[in-house]
Amino acid sequence: MPGFHYCWRGGPKSIGYNTDMIIVGLVGRMAAGKSTVAAALAARGAEVIDADRIAHEVLDDPAVVQEIVDLFGDGVLDAAGRVRRSTLAAEVFGPSPAHERALMALEAIVHPEVRRRIEQRLDALAKAPEAGKKVVVLDVPLLVQVGLDDRCDRLVVVECDEGERQRRLTIRSWPAEQRKARERAWERGYHPPAPEKTVVVDATGDPAYTRDQVDRFWDSLRRD
């Protein structure tokens, strides 16, 4: 569910992590290039936990669909009875207090199941018997804002020239009010992550340049 944010605290803290497992969190604004960095890390052997992808799966859960219909009406469903995410986004991303209340209500439906599935995946990875260091990437839209940076051994702050980032956002064709609402949701509660475990990756230009930076970061992980 692109742009829907995951506001929980404490879920992964209850998991007994394998001492060989390195948890890397991705931090960055929308369209900064986090997906590019996540894909580059995955190509090098990391396990990526993508909160947006999990949210898409959750929206196919019949029980979740029914709760959404109860809240927003069956106009948010397509002809096949699946949640139409663009229609749902129009209900929750906008300038009014009613939009904000609707977003909070939607989060109360979706987030518990997203959290459960993330915790389940982390637990399975922590218990897996594979030898060597395991690198797990948390690709969660509001990683710092919800406190999950505390659960990460390293943080990758993905930066992008603002003009390029805005160009990428324009390609997504979101209505202007939705874009503003999504940006406000990211800014709310953000604070710079701990510098001692943070590296910066510039994802503005040539993907090969970004991959080179990821290579250097990956090599540093393997040396630790």
N, C-alpha and C positions, 0 to 999 in steps of 0.2 A: 504494500500500500504506500506508494511513494509519497513522502512528505508527512505521513502520520508518525508521530513521535512516541517514544516508549518511555514512560515516566514511572519507573519503579526504583526502589532502593533495596539493597540487601539480598536479592535473589541469589547471585553467584557466591556471596560471602559464606553461605552455608555449606558449600561444596568443598570436600577435602581434595585439593589439587595434587596431582602427581608432581613431585619436586623437579622432574625433568621438563615440565610443561611451561613454556614461556607464553604469556598472554600479552598480545599487542593490541592496543586500542587505536582506532583511527579517529581523528578529530578534524573537522573542517566544515565550512559552510556548504550549503547546497551548490552543486555544480562546480565545486572546487577541484574535483578529480579524485575523490575517495575511492570510487569504483575502479578507476584505473590502477590506483595503488594496490587495492585489494586483489585485483586480478594478477598483478605482477607478483605479489607475495604468494598467491596460490600457485602460480607457475613454478615457483621455487620450492614448493612443497608444503606451504602453510595450509592449515585448515581454516577456512573463512566461515564465520557465523554471520550471516546476512540477515539483520532484523527485518528489513523490508521484504525479503523473500519469505520469511516465516510469516509475516503479517498477511501476505497474499494467500498462503496456505490456510491460515486461520479463517480468512474470509470465505473459504469454501466449506467450512465446518457447518453442517446443517443447524446445529444449536445456535451458533453465532449468527448465522443468517437470519434465523427467526427473531433473535433479540434485536437485530438491526431493523428488521421490518416492523417490529412492535414499536420501535422508537421513531422511525422516519417514514414508515409507510411502504407499501410494495412498489412505489414509483422508483425506488432505488435499485430494483431488480431488472435484469434484461429478460428477453423472451424465454431464455432457458432457466430462469429462476436463480441466476447468479448475481452477486452484488456488482452493480455498475460503479466502479470506483470513481469515475469522473463526476457522476451524479452525486455520489456521497461526498466527494471533496467540496462540491458547490454548497452543500449543506453546512459544512463545518469550517471552511476557510473563508473568512470575510471580515468586514470592518466592525460589525456590531457585537454587543455583548451576547446577543442570542447565538451568534456563530461560535463564540468562545464557549458558551454553555453546552452547545451541541457537540463541540469537539471533546470536551471533558466527558460528556456522557458516552460518546463513542469509545474513547480511551478506556472507560470503565468496563466496557464489553470486551474489547479486543486485547488489551494489554495483559490481563492475567494469563491468558492462554499463550500469548507470545512469550511471556516470561517463563512459563512452565516448559515450553519447548526449548528455549535457550538453555535453561538450567539442565534439562535432560541431556542436551548435546554436550555441554561442558562436563557433566558428570561422566558420560560415556567416554569422552576423550581423556579425562583424568585417570580413568581406570584401565584404559587400553594398555596392553602389554608390550607395544612396540618399543624397540630399543632406541636409544638416542634421544636428543632433545626434540620435543614436539612444540611447534609454534602454532598458536591459535590466534586468529585475528578477529576482534570484535568490531564489526562494521555496523554500528548503532548510531542513528542520526544525532541524538543528543547525549553522546557518551559522557561528556564532562558535566553537563547540566543535571544529569540524574545520578551522578556520583560513581559511575562505573569506571572512571579513570583510576579510582582507588584500587580496583581489582586488577589493574594492568601492570605488568613489569616494565613495559616500554610503551611510549605513546608516539605516534606519527602524526604530526600536525601538517595537514595537506593545505598548501597555500596556492593561490591563483591570483593573477592580476585581475583587479576588479572589473575592468572593461571586458576582459575575456570571459569572466564568470557571468556577467550580465548577458553577454552574447549567447552563452550556453543556455542560460535560463530562458532567453527569448525563444530558442529553438523548441523548448518544451511546450510552448503555446498555452501556458496557463494565463487565465485572465489576470489583469493587473492587480485587482483586489486580492486574489488568491496568492499571488506572488508576495505581496506586502504582508499578508497574514502569516505565510510560511516563514518569511524572514523574521518577523517579530517573534514567532515561536522559537526560532533558533537563538535569537539574541537574549531572550528572557532567561536569566539565571546563568549565562555563560561567564566563565572566568578563565584566565590563562592557566593551562595545566602546569603541573610541577616541572620546572625546567630541568631538574637533575635526571629525569627519565624521558626527556622529550627530544625528538629530532624533527627537523623540518624538511619536507619534500615539496619542491616547487613543481606543480602540475600544470603550469600555464601553457607551455608550448609543445614542442616535439615530444611525442610519447617515448621515443628512444631516450631522450634526456631524462625524463621521469624514471624510466626503467633503470638507467645507470645509477641514479640516486638510491633506488630501491635495492639494487645489487650491493651497494656499499653498506647500506643498513643491514641487509641480510647477512653479509659477511661478518659484520660486527656482532650479530646475534650468535653466530656459530662459533665465534671466538670466545664469547663470554663463558 
